Amino acid sequence: MRIVLVGLPGAGKGTQAAFLAKNLSVPHISTGDLFRMNIGQGTELGRQAQEYMRAGQLVPDEITIGMARSRMEQPDAVHGFLLDGFPRNVFQAEALDQLLKDDGHSLDVVLNLDLPHEEAVTRIAGRRVCRHDSSHVFHVTYNAPHEPGLCDACGGDLYQRQDDTEETVRERLEVFDRVTSPITEHYRLRNLVVGISALGSVAEVTERSMVALRERGVRADRVSTPACDR
């Protein structure tokens, strides 16, 4: 099975992708992992990408597409994968279509995690991260610390990352609407898009996704769903 996961920032794509990939026994391929892997391994594509990043420039689509192609050709992805963060625009979507066609394959489904813009702002702008350990993440509404501004785990100060300010979040949403959202229409014309409400707990969203996959005829035997919340 070959699945693309799309949705607004804050919709929980990374979390859902990890659980769904585990349940479906396919690799979770994210754009972030592709870049870290190629840069870490010093591949030619990784070196090219790092040059653009050091210069503060966007990495060209051709480099991202090349990384995705290389990853999808690895043995564990022969029978399918779940893509998270790729494709990011229509050009990349068309390139993915061609890559799959060249190998005699096609996408099975595009899961679109639906989330109201204001909820996305609330989720992201409410995050607070521990200065001592960035793995300790809280939320002013959904996962508030016992003592305001202090990490429950180590007592460190909590702060709001620059990327999580309301102004920055709204800018990210605007970019998504302009650049990434058209992907949904690209695939909707081929009847591949299934909308999934991203409201509720992680477990609830995962279960909705698994049900939708089964209804589309994709093998999606329920293995487990996370017990945690956002």
Buried (B, 14 or more C-beta within 10 A) or exposed (E): BBBBBBBBBBBBBBBBBBBBBBBBEBBBBBBEBBBEBBBEEEBEBBEBBBEEEEEEEEBEBEBBBBBBBBBBEEEEBEEBBBBBBBBBBBBBBBBBBEBBEEEEEEBBBBBBBEBEBEBBBBBBBBBBBBEEEEEBBBBBEEBEBEEEEBBBEEEBEBEBEEEBEEEBBBEBBEEBEEEBBEBBEBBEEEEBBBBBEBBEBBBBBBBBBBEBBEEBEBEBEEEEBBEEEB
